[in-house]
Amino acid sequence: MEQLNFIMGLLIPGPLCPGKDFDVFLEPHIEELLDLWKVVPTLDALTNKSFDLHAAVIWCILDYPALSTLSGRVTRGYYVCVRCDKDPCSRRIRNKICYIGHRRFLPRDHPWRKKKWFDGKDEEHDKPEDFSSDELKKQLERVMDVRLGMHPQNKKRKRGENGQCWKLRSSLWDLPYWSSLKLRHNLDVMHIEKNICEYIVSTFLGIAGKTKDTINGRLDLEDMGIRKNLHLKRDGNSYSVPHAPYVLNKTQKLAFCEFFRSVKFLDGYVATCIIVDGCNLQGLKTHHCHILLQRILPAAIRGILHKDIYEAISELGNFFQKLCAKTLKIDVLHRMKDEIPIILCKLERIFPPPFFDVMLHLAVHLPDEAILRGPVQYG
Ligand SMILES: [Zn+2]
């Protein structure tokens, strides 16, 4: 299989995206794919000889919302992570579900498993498991009768009922080789980077409505009985919110601004407007976040924020930098697979629980995907 022989079919749903009914549009495409898998007598124009052509889908490339539409896998609630089938890391906190507890991915004898600073408890769980092929079959059988469209017989199903991770059996499962593929849907690394970058920047700058350092977040810390210095200070009917080390104060913000001007990132001045003064990250595009997370942010907070925060952010940036390299080495990827839970644990010690949206958790699965697929640009 040479890269020259790869063909990419591209589907871009418009503003009236059909949601799970998208599968209807996929059906004719599946019929063609089935034909391609059997045998297609084809003429080789160069040698003027005919040969039997077989073609297969190797994987799908999509962002996270599209992954849910196309695959039929649940991507909300407790079973939001498409790579964690059983016993996921999701946890109910004050007003949402968060994905913390990456100590589960550490070796059994790792000293951090016994440390209370993470969530006030020892960590006894192993990492989440995948379904066996039988379990997967059963999951899909349960949703065999889900009809597409506004069918009157459609019952509203509760999400995540009895560990049910599939809401629909996509027509892709009709392809005879689909169940044996190891990587069916790629996680979109750029999309993950963009989200993580926005969470970090908006929390550092305390951007209203976007920061993850919320009152509920502080209450979550109280519920877990950790980081007492960040708990709300109550005084009669009022309370005050103690300053957190991961939020920039006025002087730190000025130094942060100055850094963007000095590196001329996004034309320095524009960067300051968008990131620091503008207080909305609308102007920040995916490719900006890619550079920002990997190279600029760690350098921008160096010497400004506490050493532990700098260290965790720069290790995260470095992780994505290595992951996005044009050529990857298997041994490096195996090392990264061990490193990423440690980086996430370090972040868990710094940021409050609402910060840990599924996007941060997905990073834990990226080295595995790269091992199966190769460089990120192919996914
Ligand atoms: Zn997962």
Boltz pocket constraint, residues with backbone or C-beta under 6 A from the ligand:
constraints:
  - pocket:
      binder: B
      contacts: [[A, 81], [A, 82], [A, 83], [A, 84], [A, 128], [A, 361], [A, 362], [A, 365]]
      max_distance: 6.0
